[in-house]
């Protein structure tokens, strides 16, 4: 059993009153000493009242600020050494929290509940997440089993250092996972079964394409800019070289299009170099802390 000082459970909630009626008592029964924080993200139902009646600490946003903003609010208020994030929609099982914490205590700084493929809410999201995971694995050099899972545990002191990087929307799991990898902090996974969501989802399917594009950019910009920009630069250079060869052989000339492609290749490479330097500054504090700890 974990004491309150050891564990804080943060649950962002928007109009989740019915789900919280069962979720909070289950958590309280399993982990009576844990700090349970419900971030009421501008709900129009009885989310606040239900959470307070169940004995949770409730922080209310005056209007809906987004899932990521709720996560940041909850993390700032958490006092436990380990912080657990889970959704308030009934998808995550409180029983799995113990497994997350156990793996953190085994030496990991973040542990993610990796959803089994057959438990994703739709076929589209299942294959989208496979693509996310493969792309992120390529960028990190580590196998990433679930990049977008909102069910995770992390050491609070590390997670709070990355709050300024987290977006206010729904891609905070991606950003936090990549930030931990980039800083050399161990990230582990445990398999979990996600239950079917109870109630209406706040994520709109039509926006998934845009979200995917943003996730790609975040992976490239936050973790390894050169791995992102260098292939693009090399591709532009090869296209320019091939086009120059074609125009030289057929027309004996160097065209403006070839020049444009070569210049674009060079500029993309330089942008990657600058981005790599800027990215390193985000993690300097963590790296300095790790060096002091080793001493």
Secondary structure, DSSP 4 states (H G I P E B T S, - for coil): ---TTTEEEEEEESS-HHHHHHHHHHHHHH-TTSEEEEEEES-SSSHHHHHHHTT-EEEEESS---HHHHHHHHHHH--SSEEEEEESSS-S-GGGHHHHHHHHHTT-SEEEEEEPGGGSS-HHHHHHHHHHHHHHHHHHSS--S-SS---EEEEHHHHGGGGGGS-SSS-HHHHHHHHHHHTT--EEEEEEPPPPPPS--SS-GGGHHHHHHHHHHHIIIII-HHHHHHHHHHHHHHHHHHHHHHHHHHHS---HHHHHHHHHHHHHHHHHHHHHHHHHHHTHHHHHHHHHHH-
